[in-house]
Amino acid sequence: MELVRNTNLSALLVLLSCFCLQFGSATDTITAAKFINDSETIISNGGDFKLGFFSPPNSTDRYVGIWYAEISVFTVVWVANRNNPLKNSSGILTISEVGNLVVLDGQKKVLWSSNLTNSVVNSSAQLLDSGNLVLQGNTTGTFLWESFQHPSDTFMKNMKISTDVRTGKKVQLTSWKSPSDPSIGNFSAGIEVRNIPEIFIWNDSNTYWRSGPWNGQIFIGIPDMISVYLDGFNLVPDNDGTFYLSFSFSNDSFTTKFVLNAQGNIQQTYFDTGDDHWGIEWSALNTDCDVYGRCGAFGSCNSQNSPICSCIPGFEPKNRKEWNRGNWTSGCVRRRPLQCERVNNGSDGGKKDGFLKLTKMKVPDFTDRSSAQEEKCRNQCLENCSCVAYAFDAGIGCMPWTGSLIDLQKFSSGGIDLYVRLAYSELDKEGNVKVIVTVTVIIGVIFSGICIYLLWRWMSKQKGKMHLPLSQLTKIYEHREEEEMGDDNHGDNVNQAKLEELPILNLQELASSTNSFHQSNKLGQGGFGPVYKGKLSDGQEIAVKRLSKASGQGLEEFLNEMVVISKLQHRNLVRLLGCCIEGEEKMLVYEYMPNKSLDLFLFDSVKPKLLDWKRRFNIIEGISRGLLYLHRDSRLKIIHRDLKASNILLDEELNPKISDFGMARIFGGNEDQANTTRVVGTYGYMSLEYAMKGQFSEKSDVFSFGVLLLEIISGRRNSSFYACFQAWKMWNADNIVALTDPIIREPCFEMEILRCIHVGLLCVQDFANDRPSVSIVISMLKSEIIDLPLPKQPAFTERQIAPDASSSQNNLSKCSINNVTVTMVQGR
């Protein structure tokens, strides 16, 4: 009896397992039995893409489409029924009786179909993690149809844009009519293979843009492609005469795509998880010169000139009147006939033609191709009277032109050399111009040599200043601080700031450790300048902070940070390992923080999940302990003045360390408050008295800490003073749920989170006297102080600006700079 019971139980478990497996496998698949209606979606196995019904912005029409599942900004990459929208939510996506994928309306009318003539009964459609929707037979498993072969306006990695040279069949992009209308627009983009494959954009049937020929690695008509796309694109011919274009990047976390927009421009966009939006990495059309044939035949376009069009040397406008009015479509004509043309006309042949070299050019359209080497290419063109120009590229070979030169463009960088055939008399004129230019250049060189010598003498004196001992650099710092703080504030506090022994690293050592400050080692970009990861010869990992010439900060902030942080040692402050001052280079060397800055965790779309409440509370406590050390426990009282999430670094265990002391100020033992005529910091983190009057104290840092505390709890970036008022409003309405990051909403932590919000609101009160000190803040966070006072309503925008405006003007009358530090993180 027991055996029977066990057998029945086993059978039941097997049936349940089969049911679960069948149910689970159906989440990315559509069959005739399992269709989806307007309210349903399917999602790819890895969760990257969704398929379902949607409405574009400002439209009520319904379409079947595919979009990114894990990106917060709704982004459609493919649309089925583009030209036949549904007017209500009665639509169904299913498999028809004959095996086609179809979109039906409420009356079972077919609005769109995969339209296969060789369809298979009982087929199924599956959404893959690549974003490709495939129709496949249940028995063979082969793809009968796929959305990648019928794209809309988006070109994604692992897709293939193709052209069959024999049949003329193309897989190409087609634009939307507008952002609200995905029906097929006026523009299309694909591969055109005349003699050499190129990418074209067409406006209806007219060429609108072209990429220039493919040389096996790049399209030579895209000037910046060598540095951007060398490892991304691939264009290969198949054995049957079909050319395929695809792209993929080694970094799978880099979400990027190419979109042909409604204006006819192909743009590469990437998703910036930090700012939560699609950024533009590259555009096909950036200037008027990128439009096909802008300057007509034998006309060259240069976006740096005004007007942008000019005839190439040896040619003149065909219609001078129209040309002068800015209508360049008629192009240019040759001024002097070629030698072979004169011979054919019975005239005296004269001297032979020659070639004029044009550098950094986008080569013209309609090129031929031969395998001749460069010198032979020149001779072949010279022997052919119809040949008007030639160019040579190692990846393509010889490219001669026998017709009009269309779509010429002069680049500031990139491009290749183009040799234009001219009559000897035209070349002679060009030779005279060269003589004039040569003489001018010689005179200029002599004059420049004198200037360079004088400049060298001046720089020699300046260079001596840059190699001053650190003690004298400190004196420069003290003098500058006196100027900022006023005569009454340069007593004991500055004299205490004598720089202790700090290791001096040489420039060559730091360049070697960072691979010559290579872009791949760049960690981020701050107001000071770029920060690079490096490894010293002993294996120690470091972060090198290099002052940028374009930075709003300079020697003052550099010396300030060096003086301040060299005196500090605390587990919650980043440790300064050394510095480098050589010539124009000024660098600070820190311990390396593998997890970078706090803002990358809080405001990312994925990383906040790594910060549970225990880790966040540990970060809050660590920041407060570091701040307490700065204000009370160190030998010097330090006011940071720029406390924010991007200036909190995280070590390998996510312990916080306060960084960036370029704006910090040292207080004497008896000082509690100081004034400045130079307000620095970041909008949204600055207290009222500091932003309006230039007054800063410990309570200024407490305000910044309160803003930071509320950001850590809410997971949202504070962008204005009004955000503090909103936080107070939600707290006052007992709506803590709306203020708390969903990731940390757990009942067991509710009281602790509530107490932290309460403390944060006490820290961001308008008046400095109302805010607690850091030591009291720590006691509040540890519940050593049980009864907390009620925070006053932050009313900065409504109550304080107007009364303080006049006094602000008086206090800041000497102000010339309002420095705001900004941190940008670059994807690699």
N, C-alpha and C positions, 0 to 999 in steps of 0.2 A: 504493500500500500504506500509506504514511504517512497519507494522507487517511482511509482506512478506520479506522486505529488511533485517529486523533484523534476521528473521529465516534463510535466505540464508547466512548471515554473520556468524551466530552461527555455521551453518553446515560446513562452510569453515574453521572456527577456529578448530572445532573438527577434521576434516580431516587432517589439518596441524599438530595438536598435535599428532595424531596417527602416522603420517609419521615420526615426530621427534622422538617419542618414539621408533618406529621400527628401525630407523636409529641409535639411541643411543645405543640400546640394542644389535646391531649387531657388535659393535666394538670388542667384545671378543668372537665372535661366528662364526663358519663356517657351512654353509649348502650347499646342492647341488646347490642352486641358487646363493649363495654368497661364492664363493671360493676365494683363494688368489693365486696370481702368484708371481714370483720371486721378483718383486719390492715392494710387499705389505707386511704388517705385521698386526697382531691383538695384542691387549694389554689387560691384565686382568682388571677387573672392577676397582680395586684399584690402578692400574698403576704400580704394582710391577714387572710383567713379560711380556715379548714379545715373540711372536711366528712368525717365518718367515724363509726365506732362508738366509744362511750365508756361508762364506768360512773360513776355519781355517787359522791360520798364515802360510805363505809360501806355500799356496795351492790355486789353481783356481777352484777346485771341489766345487760343491754346495750341501748343505745339508739342510734339514728342522730341525730346532732346537728351543729350548726354552732358553732364557737368561734373566738376570736381566735387568730391564728397567731403574731403577733409580741409577745404579752404573756406574760410568764413565769408569771403566775397563771392557771391553767386556768379559763376562764370561758365557759360555754355560753350561747348567745343564742337558740337555737331547737332544738326536739326534734320528731322525726317521730312515732315510735311511742310516744307518751307513755303510753297506757293499755294497751299490749301489748308489754311488754319481752321480749327474748330471754333465755333462761335459760342459754345457752352462747354460744360464739364461732362459731357456724355461720351467722350472718346474712349476707345479700347485699342490696345496694341496686342496683337495676337498672331498666331500662325494660321494661314488659310488652309482650306481642305487640300489644295494642290501643293502646299508646302512653302508658300511665299510668306514673308513677314509683311504684315499689313497694318495700317491705321484705319479704323472704322469710326464713323460717327454714330449717333443714336439710332439711325435708321439702317445701320449695317452697310452704309455706302462706303466704298473704298476711297479714302482720300489720298493715300500713299501706299506704294507697294515696292518691295524689293525687285519685283518684275522679272523674275527668272523664268526663262523658257524651259530650262532643264532642272526645275525644282524637284525635290524629293518629298514624297508623302511622309508624314510623321517626323519631319525635321524639327529642329529646335534652335533657338537663338540664345547666345550667351554673351554677357558683357565681360570682357577681359580686363585685367588690371592695367593694360596699356591704354584703355579708353576705347578699344576697338570692339564694335558690336558685330558678331559673326553668326552667320546662319550655316548650320552644318547638318549633314545626314546622320541619323542615329546609328547607322551601321558602319559607314566608312569613316566618319569623324573628320572628313575633309571640309574645308571652307567652301561653301557654295556661293556665298556672298559675304562682303564685309564692309563696314562703314568707312574704313580707311581707304577703300577704293572709290568711295563716293563722298569726299570731304565737303564740308561747308566752307567756312572762312578761316579755319584754324589748322595749322600744321604743327603736329606734336612729334616728340621723339619716337622713333621706331615706325613712323608713317613713311610712305614712299610716294613722292610726286613723280609721275612718269610720263613719257611720250614714246609711242611706238612709231618709229620712222617709216616703216612700210605701210601701215594702215592709217596713220595719222591720229589714232586713238590716244586721248590724253586723260590723265588723272590730274586735275588742277583745282585750285582754290577759287571760290566765287564769293564775292563780298555780299554782306547784307545791304538792303536798300537804305536802312538807317538803324540806329541802336534800338529802335522800337519795332522794327520790321525785318525779320530774318529772311524774307523772300529774296530771290536771286537779284542782286544789284547790277550795276553797270560794269563792274570791274571783275577781272579774272586774272589769275597768275599761274604760270606753269613753265615747263621747259620747252624751249624752241631750239631745234637742231637744224641749222642751215648747213654750215660746214663744221662749226664748233658749237657744242651745247652752251646755252645761256639761259638765265632766268628772265622771263618777261612778265610785265604787267600790261594788260590790255584794257582800254576803255572802249567797251563794245568790241569792235574789230580793229581798232586803231592802237598802235603801240604807244604806251604811256611811260614806261620805264624799262630799262634793261640792266642787267648786272655786269655786262662785259663777259668775254669768253672764259670758260673753265680751263685751267691749266693743269689739272690733276690734283691740286691742293686748294686753290682759292679761285674766286671769280675776280679777274684782274681789273674789273671796272668798279670794285668796291674798295676804296683806298685803305680802310682800317681793318680789312679782313685778315691780314697776316697775323695780327696780334690777338684777334678776338676769336676767330672761328677755325684756326688751323687744325684743332683736334676734334672739331664738331661735325662738319659737313663731309659728305661723301657722295660723289656723283659717278656712277659706273654704268657702262653699257652692258646689256645682256647679249647672249649669243644670237637671239632672234631679232636684234636691232632695236631693242627697247632700252631707253636711258632712265635710270632711277636716281632720284635725289632723296637722301635721308640725312638725319642728324641725330646725334646722341652725345651726351657729355659724361665724363667719368664720374662726376659727382651726382649721384642719384638724388640727393636731398635738394638739389637746385631745381626748383620747379620753373620751367620756362616753356614758351610756345611762341610761334609766329602767327600773326593775325593779319589778314588782308581787310582793312577797315573800309567803311562806306565811302571814304574820300579817295580810295585807291592807293593807299600807302601800306606797305608791308612793315609791320613793327614787331620786333622781338620784345616780349614782355616777360618779366620775372616776378615771382611773388615775394614781397618783402614781409616776412613774418613779424618783424619788429614793429613796423608801421602799419601792418595789416592792409596792404594795398598792392596793386599791380604797378610795378615801375617799368619804365621804358629803357631797355638796354641798347637798342639800335633801331634806326628807321631807314628805309630805302630812300625816301624823299625828304631831304632836310632843307634844300634851297630850291629856287626856281631853276637852277642849272641841272637839277636831277630829272626834270621833265624831258622826255625824249624829244630830240631835235629842236630844242628851244631856239637855237641861233641859225637854223637852216643849213643848207649845204655849204661846206667849207667855212662855216662860222664856228668859233670856239667860245665856250661859255666859261667864265671865271666868276664865282660868287663873291670873290674879294674885290672885284673891280666895279666901277660905276661909269657907264652902264656895264651890265654883265656880259654883253655880247661884243665880239670883235671879229673881224676877218683874220684868218691866219696869214702870216707874212706871204707876200706875193699875190694876194687876192684883195679885191675891193667890193663894196656892196653892189649887188645887182640893181637895186632900186634905192639910190641914195636918199631920196625924199622920204620914203617909207622907213628906211633904216634910221634916219635921224629922228623920226617920230617915235621910235621904240618898237616898230613892227619889223621883226627880223626874220620872218618866215620865208622871205624870198631868197635869203642867203647871200652868198658871195660868188664872184666869178674871177677867173684868172686875169691878171693884168697883162702879162706877156705870154704869148703862145710858146709851147715847148719846142725844142729843136726838131723833134721828129715830125711835129705838125707843120713846121715851116718847110721842111723837105717835101712833104706830101703835097703842099700847096705850090710847089715850084719855086719857092723863095730860097734865098741863100741860107743854108743850114746853120752856119755860124758855129760857135762853140757848143759843146755838149751840155746837156742838162746836168744838174746835180741835185743833192738832197739837203734840205734844211732840217736839223734835228730839233724836235719839240719834246721837252722833258716833262715827266709827271703827268702824262695824259691818259684819259679814258679813250681807248681806241675806238674808231668809228664802227658803225654797223656794217653788215654785209661784207665781211672779210672772207677771202679765200684762204687756203691752207696748203702748204707744201712741206716736204721734209728737208728742204735745203738748209744748210748751215748759214750763219749770219752773213758772212761775206758773199757767199753765193746768192743769198736772198737779195742782197743789194744789186748784184749784177743781173739777176733774172728780171728784177723790176726795171732796171735801166734799159734792158734790151727790149722790153715790151712797151710799145708806145702808149698802150691803154693803161698801163700801171701808173697810178698817181701818187701812191704812198706805200710804205711797207713798215712793218714792225717785227721784232723778233722776241720770243719768250722761250726760255729753256724748256718749259713744260709743254708748250704748244708747237713750237717750231717757227717756220716762216709764215708771216701773214701779209699778203699783198692785197691792195685795193685797186679795182679797175673802174669804179664808178665814182659818184659824188661821195664826199666824206660827210656822213651824217652822224649827229649826236657826239660831237667832239666836246670834251670838257677838260679844263686845266685844274689839277688838284694841287693843294698845298703840300700834300705828302702822299706817297704811294704812286699808283699808276706806273706806266712804262714809257719808254722813249718811242716816239713816232717820227719817221723820216718822210717828209713831204717833198715831192718832186717839183723843182722850180726851174725856170729858164736861167741860163748862165748870167744874164744881165741882172736878174733879181738877186741871185746869189752874190754878185759883185756889190750890189747896194747893201746887202746884209753884211758883206765884208767891210765896207766903209763904216757901217754902224759899229762893227766889232772893234775897229781901230779907235773910233771915238770912245767907245766904252772902255777899251784897254787903257788909253791915256788917262781917262778919268779915274779909273781904278788905281793906277800907279800913283797919281797925285793924292788920291784918298788914302792909300796905304802909307805914304810918307807922313801925311797929316795925322793919321791914326797912330803911327809909331810914336810921334811926339807926344800925343795925348796919353798913350799907354805908358810911356816913360814917366810922365808927370803923375799919372794915377798910381803907378808902382811905387813912386816915392811916398805918396800920401798913404797908400795901403801899408807900407812898411812901418810907418809910424803907428797906424791903427792896429796892426798885427801885434806890435809890442804891448798894446793895451789889453789885447785879448789873452795874453799869456801872463797876466799879473798873478802874483801869488793869491791863494784863496783868502788870506787875511785882508789884502787890499780890495779884493772883490767884495768882501763883507763891508768894507768902509763905503764902497759905492752904494751897496744896499742900504746902509744906515742913512746915508745922505738923502737917498730917494725917499725913504720912509719919513724922514723929517719933513720933506717937501709936501708929502701927502697928508701927514697927520697934523702938521702945524708945529710952531715953535714950542708949544706947551706939552708936546707928547713925545719928546725924544730924549727922555731922561734915562732912568735905570732900565726900562724895558728894552731899549735898543742896545744899550751897553752890555746887557746880559746875553745878547744874541751873537756871542763870539763862536765862530764856527769851529767845531771840534775836528779832530783828525778824521778825514774821510778819504777812502781809497780813490786814487785818480787812475782811471783807465784810459788807454790811448785809443785813438780813432781806428787804427788798423785792427786792433784786437776786437773792437765792437763790430766793425764791418765784417770781419771774418766770422764772428759768432752768429751774425744775422744773414749770412750769404749775401753780403753787400746790400743789406736792407732790401732784400728781394720782396716783391709783392706777396708771394706765398707765405711769408713770415709775418705779414702785417696782421696785428690783432685788432686794431681799431683806430679811430681818429677822434681826437678831442680838440678843445680850444687851444691847447698848447701845441699840438701837432700830432703826427702819427706815432703809434706804439708798435714795436716789433718784438717778436719772440726770438731769443737767441740762446746759444749754448756755449759756455766758456770752455777753454781747453781742458779744465779739470772736470768737465761733465755737468757743472751746475747750470740749471736753466734760469734764464733771466728775462726781464721785460725792459726794453730800451725805449725810453721816452725822448723823442727827438724834436727839438724846437723847429717848427716850420717857418720858413721865411714869410709865408702868407698868413701866419698866425697873427691874431690881434694881441697876443701876449709877446713878451720879449725878455730882455735881460733882467728886468725888475722881478717878474714872476719867477723866472728861473732861479735867480739868487734867493728869492724869498722861500721857495720850496726847499732849496738846498739847505738854507740856514735853519729853517723851522724843523724839518723832518729829521735832520742829522742829530738833533737833540733828543729825539723821542724813541722809546723802546717799549712796545706794548703788544700783546698778542692780537689785539683787534685794530692795530694800525699797520699799514703796509710798510715793509722794511726797506730802507734805502741802502743799497750795497755800494754805491760809488757814483762818480760823475765823470764827465769828459768835457773839456773846453779846449778846442783846438781851432784856431782861425775863426771861421764863421760858424763852426759846429758847436752846439751846446746840447748836451745829452745827460739825462739822469738814468741810473741803472737800478732797477728794483728786483725784488724776489718775484718769481713768476707765479701767477695765479691761474691754474689750469681751467677753472670754471668761469674766468672772465668776470663780468660785472653783474650786479643784481638785476638791473633792468632787463637784461637778456633773458632771465628766468621769469620775471614777473609779467612782462608784456609780450612774451612769445605765445604762439598758438598751441605749442606742445609742451614746452619746458615747465610751465606752472604746475603740471601734474607731479613733477619731481619735488615740489615744495609743499609737503603736508604741513599741518598746523604746528607740530613739534619743531620742525626745521625752521619755520617762519618765526616762531617765538624765540628760538635760539639765535636767529639773526637779529631780531629786535633787541634782545638782551646784550648781544655782542656789540652792536652799534652803540647802545647806551653806555656800556662799560668803557668803550674807546673814547666816547665823548666826555665821560666823567674824568678820565685820565687827562685829556686835553685841558679841561677847565680847572681841575682841582689837584690832581695827584702828581702831575709832572712838575719839574723844577720851573718851567715856564708856563704861564697861563696862555693857552692858544685858542683863538676864535677862528673856526674853520672857514666860515662865510660862503661855502659852496657845497653843503651837504645835500646829496641827492642820490637816487638809485644807481646812476651810472658811475658814481664815485665810490661805491661800495663794491669791493672785489671779493670773490669767493675762492677759498682754497679748495684742495681736493676733497675735503670733508664738508664743504659748503659752510665753513666758518667765515664770518664777515671780517673784512679789514678795511678801515677808512683810508682813502687815498686822495691824491690831488690836493696838495697844500700850496698851490701857486697863489691862491687868494687869501691864505691864512694871515692872521696878524697876532703878534706877541704882545701881551699885556704885562705891565709891571705888577709887583705884588700888591700895590694899593689901588690899582685901577679896576673899575667895574664896567666902565663904558667909555667909548671913544667916538669921535666924529671923523668922517672922511668926505672929501670932495669928489671921490672917484668910486661910484657905486658899481660893484661887480657881483656876479652871481647868476642865478638862473630864475627867470620869471616863473612864478608859481610857488617857489620855495623861499622867497625873500619876505621877511616880516615887514609890517607896516612902517615902523619907525626907521628901518634901514632903507627901504625902497623910496620913501618920501623925504626923509631928512638926513640920510647918511649916517644915522646913529646905529652902532652895532655893539653887542655885548654877548654874554653867555646866553641871554634869552633869545637873541637872534638865531643862534644854532638850535635852541630848543624848539623854536617855531619850525625850522627846516626838518628837525627830527619828527615833529608831530605830523607834518605832511607826509614824510617818508613812512611813518608807522601806518597811516591810513592807506597809503598805496599798497603796502605789504598785505594788509588785511583784505582790501577790496580787489587787488589784482588789476586795478585800473590806473592809468597814468594821470597824474594831476597836471592840468594844463593851464589853470587860472586860479585866482583867489576865490572865485565863485564856487569852486569845487569844495572848499572847506565849509562854506555856507550850506551846500547841498548835503554834505555829510552830517552836519549838525541837525539839519532839518529832518533827515531820516532817523537819526538817533532820537531826536525829540519826539518823533511820531512812533517810536518803538518799532521801527521797520528795519531791524538789524539785518534781516535776510537780504534785503535789496543792497545793503552796504557790504556784504561779505562775499568773498569769492566762493562760488559753488564747490570748489575743490576741497575747501576746509570746513564746510558746513556739517559738523557732526555734533549731536546733542551733548556728548561728554565734554566738549570743549567750549560750549556756548558761553558759560560764565566767564571763562578766561578771555575769550575773544571780546565779549562785551566790556570787560574791564580795560582791555587794551584800547578799544575804540574810545572809551571814556577818557583815558589818559591822553590819547592823541588829540581829542577835542580841547582838553585843557591846555595842551601845548600850542595850539594854533589860535589862541585868543588874541584879540586885536592889540591889547595893551600889554607891554612887557612885564609890568608889575603883577599882572594876573596870572602869568605863566609860572609853573613850578620850575625849580632848578633841576639839573640832571640827577643829582643825588636823591631828590624827592621823587622824581620820575621812576627811578630804579626801585625805591621802596614801594611805590604804588604798584608797579608791575609785579613785584614779589608778594603783594598782598600784606606787606608789613603795615601799610596804612590802609585800614579797612574802609572808613567812611570818606569817600571822595567828594570834593565840592562840585557843585553843578557848573558845567562850562557855560560861559556867556555866549550869546549868539554872535557869531562872526558876521559883521556887517560892514566889512571893509569898503565894498563898492558903493554902498548906499550912504554911509554915515561919515566916512573918514576922508575921502579924497578931497572934497570941496573945501573943508576947513583948513586942511593942511597944504593946500596947493600953493598959497602965497609963501608960507614959510619954507616950503620945499624949494621954491625958486630962489629964495635968499640963500639957503644953505648950500645949494648946488650951483650957485652962479659961476663957480670956477670949473665946473665939470666939463670935460671935453670928450670923455669916453664913457659909454655904458656897456661894459664888457659882459657878454652873456656866453657862458661856456656851453658848447653843444658836443655831444658824443654821437658819432656815426659808426655803425658796424658794417663792414663790407663782407659780402659773401665770398667764399673761396671754394 
